[in-house]
Amino acid sequence: MALSLTIVTLAAAALLGGLYVITEEPIQKQKAEKQQKAITSVLPQIEGIEIAEAQDVDGLTIYKAYVADSLVGAAVQTQENGFGGAFKLMVGFDNEGNIVNYEVLEHQETPGLGDHMVTWFKTDKNHQSVIGRNPDSCNFNVSKGDGGGDIDAITAATISSRAFLKAVQGAYDAYMKKPVDAQTSATALSENAELHEVYPDDVEPVNNESHE
């Protein structure tokens, strides 16, 4: 009996290991493609835009974008812990720090509640959209309760909303921390970072408890 169980266990482990090896590369490729699509989606849609090699600032990943020798914005990958666990965002800014767009890369928020962050904060309704806003002139906290902020929280998902806004604020802080010299040219940048030309593409565990 012991020998049989050992053989079955080893066979199962080998099978799982084999499946992991087979699926690892396609999964990583899919994540990379999703990330690249998110970068181009959140940046200003300007023809001839070039994206510099990723930079690390305070643990966040920044992809600065240029047209010729002018900085036109950046995509910042950030993350925060929400109600259901960690989630990742790609947030796009223009050269003045205004939010252009965002994409949710990964999340574990509650279906029907916290997962509304995917569209809630880009929907032009009441005071919930962050698109076009600048964290320097807007209080990136929820407006309800003792939040005192300027953004309407997702209905019944205050924890997720606060975490989302904290992540966006962190992305902004990282982007603005090291301003780029206006005289820096794309040619000079190419000596230290690879540039990729991109054209615009007319493109919480489930329960019955409220986040309140």
Z-matrix of the N, CA and C atoms (Angstrom, degrees):
N
C 1 1.458
C 2 1.536 1 111.50
N 3 1.339 2 115.43 1 -46.11
C 4 1.460 3 120.08 2 179.89
C 5 1.519 4 110.66 3 -62.74
N 6 1.337 5 116.63 4 -41.95
C 7 1.461 6 121.30 5 179.75
C 8 1.534 7 110.49 6 -63.85
N 9 1.316 8 116.35 7 -41.50
C 10 1.465 9 120.56 8 -179.86
C 11 1.524 10 111.01 9 -63.76
N 12 1.339 11 115.69 10 -44.12
C 13 1.458 12 119.84 11 178.95
C 14 1.525 13 111.38 12 -63.08
N 15 1.327 14 116.20 13 -39.09
C 16 1.465 15 120.58 14 179.18
C 17 1.524 16 111.04 15 -63.48
N 18 1.331 17 115.99 16 -43.84
C 19 1.467 18 120.87 17 179.94
C 20 1.529 19 110.78 18 -63.32
N 21 1.345 20 115.80 19 -44.32
C 22 1.469 21 120.35 20 179.75
C 23 1.525 22 110.69 21 -62.97
N 24 1.335 23 116.07 22 -42.68
C 25 1.466 24 120.80 23 -179.96
C 26 1.520 25 111.12 24 -62.79
N 27 1.341 26 116.81 25 -45.35
C 28 1.463 27 121.14 26 179.94
C 29 1.532 28 110.92 27 -64.46
N 30 1.319 29 116.17 28 -39.37
C 31 1.457 30 120.14 29 179.38
C 32 1.535 31 111.28 30 -65.31
N 33 1.337 32 115.38 31 -41.44
C 34 1.462 33 120.14 32 179.12
C 35 1.532 34 110.90 33 -65.43
N 36 1.336 35 115.58 34 -41.53
C 37 1.469 36 120.07 35 179.22
C 38 1.526 37 110.88 36 -63.58
N 39 1.318 38 116.32 37 -42.23
C 40 1.466 39 120.98 38 178.86
C 41 1.524 40 110.93 39 -63.62
N 42 1.344 41 116.00 40 -40.65
C 43 1.460 42 120.88 41 179.32
C 44 1.525 43 111.16 42 -64.11
N 45 1.325 44 116.39 43 -45.53
C 46 1.467 45 120.51 44 179.02
C 47 1.522 46 111.16 45 -63.54
N 48 1.353 47 115.56 46 -41.17
C 49 1.461 48 119.38 47 178.21
C 50 1.514 49 111.65 48 -62.17
N 51 1.325 50 115.78 49 -40.49
C 52 1.457 51 120.08 50 178.71
C 53 1.516 52 112.29 51 -65.09
N 54 1.332 53 116.45 52 -42.10
C 55 1.460 54 120.47 53 178.50
C 56 1.520 55 111.36 54 -63.54
N 57 1.343 56 116.26 55 -37.70
C 58 1.468 57 120.46 56 179.22
C 59 1.524 58 110.59 57 -62.99
N 60 1.336 59 115.82 58 -45.07
C 61 1.461 60 120.36 59 179.99
C 62 1.526 61 111.08 60 -62.19
N 63 1.331 62 115.86 61 -40.55
C 64 1.459 63 121.05 62 -178.25
C 65 1.529 64 112.07 63 -68.30
N 66 1.329 65 116.25 64 -40.23
C 67 1.470 66 120.07 65 -174.16
C 68 1.526 67 114.10 66 -91.63
N 69 1.344 68 118.28 67 -15.75
C 70 1.465 69 120.65 68 -175.24
C 71 1.528 70 112.14 69 -59.23
N 72 1.315 71 117.37 70 -48.96
C 73 1.466 72 120.48 71 -176.44
C 74 1.529 73 112.31 72 -63.94
N 75 1.350 74 119.84 73 -46.93
C 76 1.471 75 119.70 74 177.52
C 77 1.532 76 113.04 75 -60.68
N 78 1.337 77 116.79 76 -37.30
C 79 1.463 78 120.55 77 179.86
C 80 1.522 79 110.53 78 -65.94
N 81 1.337 80 116.67 79 -45.22
C 82 1.458 81 121.16 80 179.49
C 83 1.529 82 110.80 81 -64.30
N 84 1.325 83 116.31 82 -38.69
C 85 1.462 84 120.60 83 178.52
C 86 1.518 85 110.64 84 -64.54
N 87 1.325 86 116.02 85 -41.50
C 88 1.459 87 120.85 86 179.31
C 89 1.531 88 110.69 87 -63.72
N 90 1.335 89 117.10 88 -41.53
C 91 1.464 90 121.02 89 178.78
C 92 1.522 91 110.83 90 -64.20
N 93 1.342 92 116.65 91 -41.02
C 94 1.462 93 121.00 92 -179.93
C 95 1.529 94 110.70 93 -64.60
N 96 1.323 95 116.86 94 -40.96
C 97 1.461 96 121.20 95 179.22
C 98 1.534 97 110.54 96 -65.77
N 99 1.328 98 116.47 97 -40.67
C 100 1.463 99 120.65 98 178.61
C 101 1.516 100 110.53 99 -64.96
N 102 1.329 101 116.79 100 -39.99
C 103 1.453 102 121.34 101 179.10
C 104 1.526 103 110.88 102 -64.35
N 105 1.340 104 116.85 103 -45.57
C 106 1.459 105 120.74 104 -179.47
C 107 1.526 106 110.98 105 -63.40
N 108 1.311 107 116.37 106 -40.79
C 109 1.458 108 120.64 107 178.54
C 110 1.523 109 110.40 108 -64.09
N 111 1.333 110 116.88 109 -39.05
C 112 1.462 111 121.27 110 179.54
C 113 1.519 112 110.71 111 -65.45
N 114 1.329 113 117.15 112 -39.64
C 115 1.467 114 121.19 113 179.87
C 116 1.523 115 110.21 114 -59.13
N 117 1.333 116 116.99 115 -51.91
C 118 1.457 117 120.51 116 -178.19
C 119 1.524 118 111.88 117 -68.10
N 120 1.340 119 116.89 118 -28.25
C 121 1.458 120 120.89 119 -178.74
C 122 1.521 121 112.54 120 -71.26
N 123 1.331 122 117.75 121 -35.59
C 124 1.463 123 120.27 122 -174.09
C 125 1.526 124 113.39 123 -91.31
N 126 1.327 125 117.84 124 -12.16
C 127 1.459 126 120.79 125 -179.50
C 128 1.531 127 110.95 126 -80.16
N 129 1.342 128 117.37 127 159.45
C 130 1.473 129 119.42 128 173.92
C 131 1.527 130 109.60 129 -55.03
N 132 1.311 131 117.30 130 135.64
C 133 1.462 132 121.64 131 -176.86
C 134 1.529 133 109.78 132 -84.72
N 135 1.328 134 115.64 133 83.54
C 136 1.457 135 122.91 134 -177.80
C 137 1.525 136 108.56 135 -122.44
N 138 1.321 137 116.95 136 130.48
C 139 1.458 138 119.69 137 -179.36
C 140 1.524 139 110.10 138 -68.68
N 141 1.327 140 116.04 139 139.40
C 142 1.451 141 121.00 140 179.51
C 143 1.518 142 113.71 141 85.96
N 144 1.321 143 116.72 142 8.72
C 145 1.468 144 120.02 143 -179.14
C 146 1.530 145 109.21 144 -67.48
N 147 1.337 146 116.05 145 141.77
C 148 1.459 147 121.83 146 179.24
C 149 1.518 148 109.72 147 -123.10
N 150 1.311 149 115.84 148 136.15
C 151 1.459 150 120.93 149 -176.45
C 152 1.515 151 109.76 150 -106.67
N 153 1.328 152 116.41 151 122.48
C 154 1.458 153 121.47 152 -179.97
C 155 1.521 154 110.74 153 -75.90
N 156 1.291 155 115.69 154 163.47
C 157 1.463 156 121.87 155 178.26
C 158 1.526 157 110.38 156 -59.83
N 159 1.305 158 116.18 157 147.11
C 160 1.466 159 121.66 158 -176.22
C 161 1.526 160 111.92 159 -57.94
N 162 1.329 161 115.15 160 141.86
C 163 1.462 162 122.79 161 174.82
C 164 1.522 163 109.16 162 -120.38
N 165 1.316 164 116.45 163 148.05
C 166 1.462 165 121.54 164 177.73
C 167 1.520 166 109.17 165 -104.52
N 168 1.327 167 116.48 166 122.75
C 169 1.462 168 122.25 167 177.23
C 170 1.524 169 108.00 168 -131.74
N 171 1.311 170 116.25 169 115.02
C 172 1.470 171 121.64 170 179.87
C 173 1.526 172 112.41 171 54.04
N 174 1.324 173 116.35 172 36.02
C 175 1.456 174 120.84 173 177.39
C 176 1.516 175 114.63 174 83.33
N 177 1.342 176 117.71 175 -1.78
C 178 1.456 177 121.52 176 177.02
C 179 1.528 178 109.06 177 -102.80
N 180 1.330 179 116.59 178 153.28
C 181 1.453 180 121.69 179 -177.90
C 182 1.521 181 109.81 180 -103.16
N 183 1.348 182 115.86 181 124.90
C 184 1.460 183 121.34 182 -176.74
C 185 1.524 184 110.10 183 -116.86
N 186 1.337 185 115.36 184 131.76
C 187 1.459 186 122.22 185 175.88
C 188 1.527 187 107.22 186 -115.28
N 189 1.338 188 116.69 187 98.88
C 190 1.459 189 120.19 188 -178.83
C 191 1.530 190 110.19 189 -79.46
N 192 1.323 191 115.09 190 145.76
C 193 1.465 192 120.78 191 -175.41
C 194 1.525 193 110.42 192 -121.84
N 195 1.333 194 115.26 193 141.27
C 196 1.459 195 121.89 194 -176.54
C 197 1.517 196 110.82 195 -133.36
N 198 1.319 197 114.72 196 153.89
C 199 1.460 198 122.71 197 165.39
C 200 1.517 199 105.01 198 -124.87
N 201 1.334 200 115.55 199 115.77
C 202 1.470 201 121.13 200 -172.56
C 203 1.524 202 108.27 201 58.35
N 204 1.344 203 117.78 202 -118.85
C 205 1.464 204 119.60 203 -177.39
C 206 1.523 205 112.36 204 -105.85
N 207 1.326 206 117.32 205 15.65
C 208 1.465 207 120.37 206 -174.91
C 209 1.528 208 111.92 207 -113.57
N 210 1.325 209 114.92 208 131.78
C 211 1.458 210 120.74 209 174.78
C 212 1.524 211 108.55 210 -71.84
N 213 1.314 212 117.27 211 126.33
C 214 1.469 213 120.43 212 -179.47
C 215 1.521 214 112.22 213 -113.16
N 216 1.322 215 117.50 214 -6.91
C 217 1.455 216 119.81 215 178.68
C 218 1.511 217 112.08 216 155.80
N 219 1.311 218 115.89 217 -167.49
C 220 1.461 219 120.90 218 -179.82
C 221 1.522 220 109.90 219 -161.19
N 222 1.320 221 114.81 220 152.42
C 223 1.465 222 122.08 221 171.30
C 224 1.520 223 106.68 222 -108.09
N 225 1.317 224 116.60 223 130.83
C 226 1.465 225 121.52 224 -176.91
C 227 1.519 226 109.42 225 -121.28
N 228 1.331 227 116.00 226 123.59
C 229 1.467 228 120.20 227 175.44
C 230 1.513 229 108.52 228 -90.67
N 231 1.309 230 115.85 229 123.51
C 232 1.456 231 121.68 230 -175.71
C 233 1.522 232 109.58 231 -135.00
N 234 1.295 233 117.24 232 166.41
C 235 1.463 234 120.26 233 177.52
C 236 1.519 235 110.45 234 -150.49
N 237 1.322 236 115.33 235 160.47
C 238 1.460 237 121.61 236 -178.96
C 239 1.517 238 107.67 237 -156.66
N 240 1.312 239 117.22 238 163.91
C 241 1.462 240 121.98 239 176.24
C 242 1.520 241 109.51 240 -94.81
N 243 1.326 242 116.11 241 121.14
C 244 1.455 243 121.10 242 179.05
C 245 1.507 244 111.46 243 -99.06
N 246 1.331 245 116.72 244 -151.88
C 247 1.457 246 121.70 245 -179.27
C 248 1.527 247 111.25 246 -73.12
N 249 1.331 248 116.37 247 -38.74
C 250 1.462 249 120.09 248 -175.70
C 251 1.510 250 114.26 249 -98.97
N 252 1.323 251 117.69 250 -6.09
C 253 1.462 252 121.07 251 -178.11
C 254 1.515 253 110.46 252 142.20
N 255 1.317 254 116.10 253 -167.39
C 256 1.457 255 120.81 254 -177.75
C 257 1.526 256 111.12 255 -72.47
N 258 1.328 257 116.00 256 144.86
C 259 1.458 258 121.03 257 173.17
C 260 1.528 259 108.31 258 -135.26
N 261 1.336 260 115.58 259 157.15
C 262 1.460 261 121.75 260 -178.24
C 263 1.514 262 110.58 261 -121.33
N 264 1.330 263 115.70 262 140.06
C 265 1.451 264 121.96 263 178.25
C 266 1.520 265 110.43 264 -125.93
N 267 1.337 266 115.78 265 154.52
C 268 1.454 267 122.37 266 166.16
C 269 1.521 268 105.25 267 -116.67
N 270 1.331 269 117.09 268 117.09
C 271 1.464 270 121.58 269 -176.74
C 272 1.523 271 109.25 270 -114.36
N 273 1.328 272 116.49 271 130.95
C 274 1.458 273 120.82 272 -178.99
C 275 1.517 274 111.85 273 -106.31
N 276 1.339 275 116.01 274 139.28
C 277 1.460 276 122.57 275 179.08
C 278 1.523 277 109.69 276 -127.39
N 279 1.344 278 116.48 277 153.23
C 280 1.456 279 119.11 278 170.87
C 281 1.523 280 107.98 279 -88.23
N 282 1.327 281 117.33 280 -174.23
C 283 1.463 282 119.33 281 -175.04
C 284 1.527 283 113.57 282 -70.31
N 285 1.331 284 117.77 283 -11.56
C 286 1.461 285 121.09 284 178.27
C 287 1.524 286 112.25 285 -100.76
N 288 1.322 287 116.81 286 -1.04
C 289 1.458 288 120.39 287 178.77
C 290 1.512 289 114.78 288 92.64
N 291 1.339 290 117.26 289 6.24
C 292 1.465 291 119.90 290 175.59
C 293 1.529 292 109.30 291 -75.79
N 294 1.318 293 116.52 292 142.30
C 295 1.461 294 120.58 293 -178.71
C 296 1.529 295 109.98 294 -75.47
N 297 1.309 296 116.17 295 124.19
C 298 1.459 297 121.99 296 179.60
C 299 1.530 298 110.52 297 -88.06
N 300 1.328 299 115.61 298 -46.27
C 301 1.464 300 120.77 299 -176.82
C 302 1.525 301 107.96 300 -171.17
N 303 1.313 302 117.21 301 172.50
C 304 1.465 303 121.36 302 173.29
C 305 1.516 304 108.68 303 -149.56
N 306 1.319 305 115.16 304 157.84
C 307 1.464 306 121.93 305 174.71
C 308 1.518 307 108.26 306 -135.60
N 309 1.324 308 116.88 307 139.95
C 310 1.466 309 121.63 308 175.39
C 311 1.521 310 107.19 309 -89.56
N 312 1.324 311 116.99 310 116.82
C 313 1.461 312 121.68 311 -178.11
C 314 1.528 313 111.68 312 -83.17
N 315 1.328 314 116.19 313 -43.81
C 316 1.469 315 121.69 314 179.84
C 317 1.520 316 108.42 315 -148.40
N 318 1.328 317 116.51 316 147.83
C 319 1.463 318 119.08 317 173.76
C 320 1.528 319 109.33 318 -160.94
N 321 1.334 320 114.95 319 161.68
C 322 1.462 321 121.73 320 177.31
C 323 1.529 322 109.75 321 -130.50
N 324 1.329 323 115.98 322 26.75
C 325 1.456 324 119.61 323 -176.46
C 326 1.529 325 111.94 324 -76.20
N 327 1.310 326 115.94 325 162.10
C 328 1.453 327 122.43 326 -174.69
C 329 1.534 328 112.30 327 -63.26
N 330 1.326 329 117.96 328 125.45
C 331 1.468 330 120.67 329 176.39
C 332 1.530 331 111.11 330 -56.93
N 333 1.322 332 116.48 331 131.87
C 334 1.454 333 120.91 332 179.50
C 335 1.508 334 114.28 333 85.53
N 336 1.353 335 117.10 334 -6.98
C 337 1.467 336 120.91 335 178.38
C 338 1.538 337 108.73 336 -128.23
N 339 1.327 338 115.85 337 -93.78
C 340 1.461 339 119.51 338 -176.68
C 341 1.514 340 114.58 339 -61.80
N 342 1.341 341 116.95 340 -26.61
C 343 1.466 342 118.33 341 -177.93
C 344 1.534 343 112.48 342 -70.65
N 345 1.336 344 116.69 343 -6.73
C 346 1.463 345 119.84 344 175.34
C 347 1.526 346 112.16 345 -67.73
N 348 1.337 347 117.39 346 -9.76
C 349 1.458 348 119.96 347 177.74
C 350 1.533 349 111.28 348 -58.58
N 351 1.326 350 117.04 349 -23.37
C 352 1.463 351 121.40 350 -179.07
C 353 1.532 352 110.85 351 -56.48
N 354 1.329 353 117.26 352 -36.72
C 355 1.467 354 120.31 353 -178.76
C 356 1.529 355 114.29 354 -124.77
N 357 1.334 356 117.61 355 -22.24
C 358 1.463 357 121.67 356 -172.62
C 359 1.525 358 112.58 357 -53.01
N 360 1.323 359 117.00 358 -49.13
C 361 1.460 360 120.86 359 -172.12
C 362 1.531 361 113.92 360 -83.49
N 363 1.332 362 116.48 361 8.42
C 364 1.459 363 120.55 362 171.84
C 365 1.532 364 111.20 363 -122.92
N 366 1.341 365 115.90 364 10.30
C 367 1.456 366 121.21 365 178.19
C 368 1.525 367 109.94 366 -93.81
N 369 1.319 368 116.73 367 123.55
C 370 1.464 369 121.71 368 -177.02
C 371 1.532 370 110.34 369 -77.46
N 372 1.314 371 115.43 370 82.40
C 373 1.456 372 121.37 371 -179.14
C 374 1.521 373 108.87 372 -149.38
N 375 1.326 374 116.49 373 131.38
C 376 1.466 375 121.87 374 -177.80
C 377 1.531 376 109.90 375 50.49
N 378 1.355 377 117.14 376 -124.13
C 379 1.470 378 120.10 377 -179.18
C 380 1.527 379 110.66 378 -122.63
N 381 1.331 380 117.31 379 35.79
C 382 1.457 381 119.11 380 -174.88
C 383 1.527 382 113.96 381 -94.70
N 384 1.321 383 118.76 382 -22.23
C 385 1.464 384 120.80 383 -176.47
C 386 1.536 385 111.25 384 -78.78
N 387 1.345 386 114.96 385 139.46
C 388 1.466 387 120.47 386 174.73
C 389 1.526 388 110.91 387 -102.74
N 390 1.325 389 117.76 388 -5.41
C 391 1.457 390 121.68 389 -177.64
C 392 1.531 391 110.04 390 -64.66
N 393 1.327 392 115.63 391 130.03
C 394 1.457 393 121.27 392 -179.39
C 395 1.515 394 113.79 393 84.82
N 396 1.324 395 117.50 394 -8.11
C 397 1.467 396 120.53 395 -179.40
C 398 1.528 397 111.24 396 -88.14
N 399 1.307 398 114.22 397 155.25
C 400 1.462 399 121.08 398 -179.99
C 401 1.521 400 108.88 399 -120.93
N 402 1.329 401 118.50 400 120.55
C 403 1.466 402 121.08 401 -178.90
C 404 1.521 403 113.89 402 -58.61
N 405 1.334 404 117.50 403 -14.96
C 406 1.460 405 120.11 404 178.58
C 407 1.518 406 111.25 405 -76.38
N 408 1.329 407 116.84 406 -25.50
C 409 1.460 408 120.77 407 -177.73
C 410 1.523 409 112.53 408 -118.90
N 411 1.326 410 116.08 409 4.96
C 412 1.467 411 121.40 410 -178.85
C 413 1.523 412 109.01 411 -131.95
N 414 1.326 413 117.16 412 136.98
C 415 1.462 414 121.80 413 179.13
C 416 1.519 415 108.74 414 -80.53
N 417 1.343 416 116.01 415 103.69
C 418 1.461 417 120.55 416 -176.83
C 419 1.521 418 111.34 417 -81.38
N 420 1.332 419 114.04 418 68.74
C 421 1.456 420 121.90 419 172.69
C 422 1.523 421 106.85 420 -143.41
N 423 1.331 422 115.99 421 164.41
C 424 1.459 423 118.86 422 -178.98
C 425 1.524 424 110.17 423 -69.35
N 426 1.330 425 116.04 424 148.63
C 427 1.462 426 120.76 425 -176.58
C 428 1.523 427 112.51 426 -83.18
N 429 1.329 428 117.60 427 -20.76
C 430 1.460 429 120.24 428 -174.99
C 431 1.527 430 112.14 429 -83.62
N 432 1.308 431 115.02 430 161.57
C 433 1.466 432 120.27 431 176.59
C 434 1.516 433 111.89 432 61.13
N 435 1.339 434 115.01 433 -137.17
C 436 1.464 435 119.83 434 -179.42
C 437 1.526 436 111.61 435 -93.60
N 438 1.347 437 116.36 436 13.30
C 439 1.461 438 119.70 437 -179.32
C 440 1.512 439 112.71 438 -62.68
N 441 1.341 440 115.52 439 -44.64
C 442 1.456 441 120.20 440 177.95
C 443 1.516 442 114.36 441 67.63
N 444 1.336 443 116.88 442 15.70
C 445 1.449 444 120.02 443 -177.23
C 446 1.511 445 113.52 444 -93.85
N 447 1.343 446 115.15 445 -171.58
C 448 1.457 447 121.22 446 -176.72
C 449 1.528 448 113.65 447 -108.78
N 450 1.338 449 117.83 448 3.43
C 451 1.465 450 121.16 449 -174.95
C 452 1.528 451 110.58 450 -114.76
N 453 1.335 452 116.26 451 132.15
C 454 1.464 453 120.76 452 177.35
C 455 1.527 454 109.79 453 -74.12
N 456 1.327 455 115.98 454 128.88
C 457 1.465 456 121.33 455 179.58
C 458 1.526 457 111.02 456 -73.26
N 459 1.332 458 115.56 457 156.86
C 460 1.462 459 121.23 458 172.94
C 461 1.524 460 107.78 459 -62.54
N 462 1.315 461 117.24 460 135.84
C 463 1.455 462 121.07 461 -179.17
C 464 1.529 463 111.29 462 -55.79
N 465 1.330 464 116.83 463 124.61
C 466 1.466 465 124.29 464 178.67
C 467 1.525 466 113.07 465 62.18
N 468 1.324 467 117.41 466 23.62
C 469 1.472 468 120.32 467 178.86
C 470 1.523 469 109.82 468 -141.95
N 471 1.312 470 115.86 469 55.33
C 472 1.458 471 121.15 470 -176.72
C 473 1.525 472 112.20 471 -65.19
N 474 1.326 473 117.52 472 -40.06
C 475 1.459 474 121.05 473 -178.98
C 476 1.528 475 110.29 474 -62.90
N 477 1.310 476 116.44 475 -46.26
C 478 1.462 477 121.00 476 178.27
C 479 1.525 478 110.53 477 -61.83
N 480 1.328 479 116.50 478 -40.79
C 481 1.463 480 121.13 479 -178.86
C 482 1.521 481 111.46 480 -64.60
N 483 1.320 482 116.01 481 -44.82
C 484 1.472 483 119.62 482 179.63
C 485 1.527 484 110.64 483 -63.16
N 486 1.323 485 115.69 484 -40.70
C 487 1.468 486 119.24 485 179.63
C 488 1.526 487 110.79 486 -65.47
N 489 1.331 488 116.76 487 -41.33
C 490 1.463 489 120.85 488 178.61
C 491 1.528 490 110.52 489 -59.55
N 492 1.329 491 116.67 490 -49.81
C 493 1.458 492 120.82 491 -177.66
C 494 1.529 493 111.36 492 -65.51
N 495 1.324 494 117.11 493 -34.43
C 496 1.463 495 121.02 494 176.58
C 497 1.528 496 110.20 495 -64.65
N 498 1.334 497 116.34 496 -39.43
C 499 1.459 498 120.87 497 179.09
C 500 1.525 499 110.75 498 -65.23
N 501 1.324 500 117.13 499 -42.15
C 502 1.468 501 121.28 500 179.06
C 503 1.526 502 110.27 501 -65.43
N 504 1.330 503 116.51 502 -42.54
C 505 1.465 504 120.21 503 177.72
C 506 1.524 505 110.76 504 -61.01
N 507 1.323 506 116.52 505 -41.21
C 508 1.468 507 120.50 506 178.39
C 509 1.516 508 111.83 507 -63.74
N 510 1.341 509 116.52 508 -38.12
C 511 1.471 510 120.83 509 177.99
C 512 1.520 511 110.09 510 -64.02
N 513 1.315 512 116.35 511 -42.61
C 514 1.472 513 121.13 512 178.82
C 515 1.524 514 111.08 513 -62.91
N 516 1.333 515 116.18 514 -46.28
C 517 1.462 516 120.46 515 -179.25
C 518 1.524 517 111.44 516 -59.88
N 519 1.336 518 117.28 517 -40.91
C 520 1.465 519 121.13 518 179.88
C 521 1.525 520 110.67 519 -67.41
N 522 1.327 521 116.83 520 -41.12
C 523 1.462 522 121.69 521 -179.50
C 524 1.523 523 111.64 522 -64.53
N 525 1.325 524 117.42 523 -41.76
C 526 1.460 525 121.72 524 -175.82
C 527 1.525 526 112.85 525 -85.34
N 528 1.323 527 117.48 526 -8.07
C 529 1.462 528 120.31 527 -175.80
C 530 1.518 529 113.01 528 -66.18
N 531 1.340 530 117.03 529 -37.38
C 532 1.456 531 121.31 530 -177.54
C 533 1.525 532 109.33 531 -124.85
N 534 1.336 533 116.88 532 80.11
C 535 1.453 534 119.79 533 -179.56
C 536 1.519 535 111.50 534 -61.26
N 537 1.323 536 115.71 535 145.89
C 538 1.463 537 120.81 536 -179.07
C 539 1.512 538 110.36 537 -88.84
N 540 1.345 539 117.28 538 136.78
C 541 1.448 540 122.92 539 176.43
C 542 1.524 541 108.92 540 -58.13
N 543 1.339 542 116.74 541 128.68
C 544 1.456 543 120.71 542 -177.54
C 545 1.516 544 112.33 543 -62.18
N 546 1.349 545 117.34 544 -21.37
C 547 1.456 546 121.46 545 -178.15
C 548 1.523 547 112.22 546 -84.42
N 549 1.341 548 116.31 547 -10.92
C 550 1.464 549 119.43 548 -179.28
C 551 1.517 550 109.65 549 -64.41
N 552 1.305 551 116.92 550 130.44
C 553 1.461 552 120.37 551 -177.69
C 554 1.510 553 110.88 552 -105.52
N 555 1.327 554 115.79 553 160.22
C 556 1.458 555 120.39 554 177.75
C 557 1.518 556 110.28 555 -63.31
N 558 1.342 557 116.21 556 -29.24
C 559 1.462 558 119.93 557 178.80
C 560 1.512 559 110.76 558 -66.32
N 561 1.346 560 115.43 559 -44.83
C 562 1.458 561 119.52 560 179.36
C 563 1.507 562 110.58 561 -65.15
N 564 1.329 563 116.41 562 -38.96
C 565 1.462 564 120.09 563 -179.51
C 566 1.516 565 111.40 564 -63.15
N 567 1.317 566 116.42 565 -33.74
C 568 1.458 567 119.50 566 -176.03
C 569 1.514 568 112.25 567 -65.04
N 570 1.351 569 117.18 568 -16.43
C 571 1.453 570 120.02 569 177.69
C 572 1.524 571 110.95 570 -72.01
N 573 1.348 572 115.57 571 -25.67
C 574 1.465 573 119.65 572 -176.21
C 575 1.521 574 113.55 573 -116.32
N 576 1.315 575 116.79 574 -15.97
C 577 1.462 576 118.79 575 -177.25
C 578 1.513 577 109.74 576 -147.04
N 579 1.300 578 115.64 577 139.68
C 580 1.454 579 121.31 578 178.54
C 581 1.519 580 109.26 579 -74.71
N 582 1.352 581 116.26 580 134.38
C 583 1.454 582 121.18 581 179.50
C 584 1.513 583 109.40 582 -106.98
N 585 1.330 584 116.09 583 140.26
C 586 1.459 585 121.02 584 -178.88
C 587 1.518 586 107.95 585 -122.99
N 588 1.340 587 117.60 586 121.98
C 589 1.454 588 120.48 587 -179.38
C 590 1.520 589 109.45 588 -77.00
N 591 1.313 590 114.81 589 132.65
C 592 1.451 591 120.91 590 -177.44
C 593 1.519 592 108.88 591 -132.30
N 594 1.305 593 116.85 592 136.57
C 595 1.447 594 120.71 593 177.47
C 596 1.516 595 108.49 594 -111.34
N 597 1.329 596 116.83 595 147.71
C 598 1.470 597 119.25 596 -177.35
C 599 1.510 598 111.73 597 -61.86
N 600 1.277 599 115.53 598 142.53
C 601 1.467 600 122.17 599 178.86
C 602 1.511 601 108.02 600 -107.26
N 603 1.424 602 111.69 601 111.38
C 604 1.465 603 114.49 602 -176.98
C 605 1.522 604 107.30 603 -52.38
N 606 1.671 605 96.56 604 35.64
C 607 1.468 606 109.76 605 168.28
C 608 1.608 607 120.91 606 -101.21
N 609 27.124 608 127.13 607 -169.46
C 610 1.382 609 150.80 608 165.61
C 611 1.503 610 99.02 609 165.88
N 612 1.270 611 128.27 610 115.53
C 613 1.470 612 123.09 611 -167.45
C 614 1.521 613 111.34 612 -34.02
N 615 1.319 614 117.49 613 142.72
C 616 1.458 615 119.90 614 -175.70
C 617 1.522 616 110.65 615 -69.01
N 618 1.317 617 114.76 616 125.93
C 619 1.464 618 120.21 617 174.58
C 620 1.509 619 108.46 618 -156.37
N 621 1.326 620 116.60 619 -179.33
C 622 1.457 621 120.26 620 -177.92
C 623 1.517 622 111.90 621 -99.65
N 624 1.337 623 116.86 622 8.99
C 625 1.454 624 120.02 623 -177.81
C 626 1.515 625 110.04 624 -86.91
N 627 1.317 626 116.52 625 142.51
C 628 1.463 627 121.78 626 175.97
C 629 1.513 628 109.31 627 -79.61
N 630 1.324 629 115.89 628 155.17
C 631 1.464 630 120.92 629 176.15
C 632 1.531 631 110.39 630 -76.77
N 633 1.328 632 118.27 631 -10.16
C 634 1.457 633 120.54 632 -174.03
C 635 1.513 634 112.76 633 -57.63
